[in-house]
Amino acid sequence: QMLRLHLPDPPADSEEEEEEAAAAEGAAAQSSRSSIPMDAEHVELVKRTMAGVKLPSLGIPAWATQISEDQWKDVVQRTLQARQS
């Protein structure tokens, strides 16, 4: 609100749907871990590859160029705390 930003409310899922989603996510994560070797060499390869990824500047909204990273983190943190209470 301070920056006139509106973050949408999270979807209201039933507890059962949340449990099913968490179970599916856990199974997918376990499957990924068992099929992708992530030793130190692979970790460095991923880091180097991701360091070379450049996002197009056209995808950055105007307001995002006008606030610092710390200000943005503060907005996100306060929004999350408000939702939890």
Disulfide bonds with the S-S distance in Angstrom:
none
